[in-house]
């Protein structure tokens, strides 16, 4: 597979940082646009109201624990007196009920204390992931509630998702080439994804496909594919346009010639070849996909044919030519046709 696809990067985890409690935002701690670590403090809310709630809940718990101790002591005294018939069964039931009520009040107070302590911890807003931060959506001193809880976004940079699409035509072409034996997919269809940057350089990390859409997009007629690639240096950023190439497939006995050797007429593509008599001959061909500066030929040529690369504009059928070997990037491992530079005799 040699087709290059236009792709767009996407953070594998873009986390919206939101306030979990209502209150005044005291200050933004982080630098907007900077890299942040998991657990790093991003925002601080005014903690005084939450601390007051914690203190009140702690006092209520202490009061209920004291009442529970009294109820426990009273129940312990009542039991032996009832056994001696000094007190009635009703007195024992009342003591037991009072103990259970105060025990429930203690449990409720503990839960309330846990709740307000959790609210107090939410007043310090930290990053849940390593990533790059966005701008602050609210200013210091803003009152935060459910309507304006969004504070910023932290986007994970590694791994990075690479999204690209295959058209219906691409999918049909691949199926046909596989069926005809011109394209052999990698084992278990595990393609390697190569990423090309905007300047044409190749990103050092290779990716792998981790998601394919279950259906075509009805609006675009394309099939979404997502690759995942490690991005340890943070070179790739979210929403960046790149190019991708799928690696791993092979083309058995493929014929590969330089693109400049292929010409086009009203009847289709053709090349000039040099026959056994060293004369020019026009040969119709069916072209496939590109590979760098070369072109796969699906039919019309065989390995060993001498193809005219330069000087083809001066040729006519039957023209005698002088042959000079041309520089070619068509690799022998691809089954490339022989290239020749020609001049008119």
N, C-alpha and C positions, 0 to 999 in steps of 0.2 A: 504494500500500500504506500503510494508516494504522493498522493494528493495533499496539498497544503490547505488547511482550513483556518479561516479567521475565527479567533476565539476571544473570550473575555474572562478575566480573572474574577474570582469571588472569594471572599473570606470564608474559610470553612466553619467559622463560628463568629458571627457578629452579635455581640451581646448588648442589648439596650440597658443602660444603667438607669434605674428608676428609684425614686424615694419610696420606701415601704411605709412610712409614717408621715403624718401631717405635722408641719411646723416650719419655722423660719430657717432658711439656709444661711449659715453663719459665714462659711468661706469655701472657696474652691482651692484645693491643696495642690493638685497636679498641674503640670504645664500642658496646655492644649496642644494636641498634635504629637506629643512625645510618646515614646514607648513606655509601657507600664507593666509591672509584674503582678502576678496573682497575690492578693492580699494587700496591695498598696492602697493607701488611703487616697481617695479622690475628692470627697466632699465631707465637710463637717456641718451638721445641723446644730442648732441651739439645744444643748442637752439639759438645761436647767428644768424645763417642765417635766421631762422624762425622769430626771433624777428625783424630783419631788414625788412623782408617782411611785418610784421604787422605795423611797423612804417611807411613804404612807403605807404601802403594802407590807413592808418589813415590820412596821409597828403593829399592823393588824394581825400579822402572823404571830408576833410575840404575845399579843394579848390573848389570842385564841389558844396558843400553847399553854399559857398560864391557866386559862379556864379548863383546859383538858386535864391538866395535872390535878386541879381541885376535884374534877369529876371522877378521875381515876381513884383518888384517895377516898372519896365519899363512897364509891362503889365497893372498894375493898373493905371499908368499915361496915357497910350494910349487909353484905353476904353472911358473915358469921352471926350477926344479930338476928337475921331472919331465921337461920337454922336453929337458934335458941328460942324462937318465937317471941323475941323482944320487939321485933318489928314485923309488919305485915308484908305479904307478898307484893302488895301494891307499892310499898316503899322501895322494895328491891327493883321493881319494874321502872319506877320513876328514876332511880339512880342509874340504872342501865341505860335508859333512854337519854338522860342528860349526858352521860358519857359518850354515847354514840353521836349525839348532836354536836358536841364540842369536837369530837374526832373529825366529823365531816366538815366542820368550820375550819379546822386546821388544814385539811386537805385542800379546801377551796382557797384558803389564804396562800398556801404554797403555790397553787396553780396561778393565782393572781400575781404573785411575786415573780414567778417565771415569765409571765406575759409582759409585765412592765419592764423587767430586765431585758427581755428580747427587744422591746421597743427602744430602750436606751441604746442597745447595741446597734440598732438600725440607724441611729442618729449619726453614726460613723459609717460612711459609705465607701466600700472598698471595691477593687476590681476582682472579679471572680476568675479571670483568665490572664495569661500573658498575651499582650497584643499592643496595638497602636491606638491611642486615644483620639477622639474627635473633639470638636469645639464644645464648649459648655453652652447648653441650651437656655440656661437661666442665670441671672446675675445674683451676686451675693446680696443677702437681705430679702430675697423673694420668699413669699409664703408658699410652701409646697403642699399640695393636696392631690386628690385623685385626678383633677383636671389638668394639672401641670406637673406631673410626677417625673416626666422624662428629663434626664439631666445630661447625658452624653451617650456615646457608643464606644465600645472597645472591640476592635476587630482583630481576631487571631490571624497572624501572618504565615504561620507554618503549622500544619500543611496548608497549601493554597489550592482552591478548586479552580479548574480550567474548564469553562463551558464552551462547547462548540456544537455545530449541528451538521448532520448529513441530509442532503436532499433525497427525495424519492428517486431521482435519476441516479444519484451516486449509489444508493442501496441496490437498485436494479442492475447497475453496471457491475458492482461487486459480485452479486449473485450469478450473473451471466459468466463473468470471468472465472469464478470458482467452478461453475458447472462445466465450462469448456476446458478447464485445466490450466488456464493461463495465469491464475492467481491461486497460490496455496497459502491459506491463513496459518498463523502460528498455532502451536498446540493449545487446545482449549480456548482458542480465540483470545488469548491473553496478549493483546497489542501493547507495545511500549509507546508512550507519548513523548515526543520531543517538542520542546517549546522554543520558538524563535522570537527574539526581542524585536522591538521596533527598528533597531539599527541593523537587523539582519544577523546579529550574533546569536549563537545557540546557548540557551540557558544550561548551566552545568548539570542540573539535576533532571533526571528522567522521571516521568510520571507513569501512572497506570490508571486504566479505566475502572472506576468504582461504582458508576451508576449509568444506566441507559433508560430513557423514558419508555414507558410501556406502550405509547402510541404516538402517532404523528401529531404535530401541532396543526389544528384545522385552519389556522390563519396563514401560516407560512409554508405548510406542507413539508416541514423538516422534522428530523428525528434528533432530539436532544441527547447529547452524550456529555458526561462529566468525568474529567480526569482529576486525580489528586497528585500533587507534587510537593515534595519537601522544599521549604523556602527558608533555610536557616539564617541567611544573612538579611532577610527582609527586602531583597531586591524587587520582587514582585509585590505590587500593591493592589488592593481591591479595585475592581472596575477598570483595570488596565487592558488595553487591546494588545493582543499578541497573535502569533501564528502557531499552529500546531501541525505536526506530521505524525502519522501512525507508522510505527516501525514493527518489524517482526514477520511480515508476510514475505513470501518469495515468489518469483516468476520463473518457473522452470523453462529452460530453452528459450528465453525471451530474446527478441531482437531489439537492440537499442541503438539509435543513431542520433547525431547532433540535430537540434531543432532547425538550424539554418539549412540543413539539407532537404527539409520538407517544404514543398511548394503547394499552392492551391490554385485550382482552376474551377471553371463552372461545373465540371464533372466531379470534383472532389480533390482530395490530396493526392500528390504524386511525388516521386523522386526520380532523379536521373541516375542510372546505373551504367557501368562500363561492362559490356558483354565480353565474351571470350575473344572476339575479333578487335578488342580495344576501340569499340564504337559506342557512341552514346545511345541509350535506349530509355524511353520514358516508361516508368512502371507505376501504375496506380497502387496506392496503399491505403490501408485502414489504420488510422492512428489510435493509440490508446492514451494513457496518462503520461504526464511529464515526470522526469526524474532529473532534477537539477536543470542543466542546459540541454538535456537529451530528451528523446521522445521514444516511447515504446511503440513498436509497430505490430499491430495485431495480425495483419495478413498482408501479403504482397511481397515480402522479402524473406530470405532464408539466410542462415548464418553462412558467411563466406561471400555473399554478394558484395561487389565493389560499388559503393555509393559515392556519388559526386557531392562533395561538401562545398567547394569553392569554384567559382567560374561557371555555375550552372546557367546564368542568364545568357551566355554566349552560345549555348548548345542548341542543336536541332537533332531530330532522330537521324541516326546514321553518321553523325559527325565523328571523325577520327579524333581521338584525344591522346594527349601525353599525360601519363599518370605520375603523380608525386604524392607520397604518403602525407596525409594531413594530420595535424595534432588533433586528438579527440579525447574527450573525457568519458567516452562510453567504455565502461569497464568490461574486461573479458569475462568476469564472473557473471555478468548479466546476459551473456550470449549475444554481444553486440555485433552488428554487421560491420564489415571492414569499411573504412572511410578512405576516400581518395580525393586529392585536389586535382582539378582538370584545367587544361588550357586548350584552346581550339587549335588544331593543326592547320 
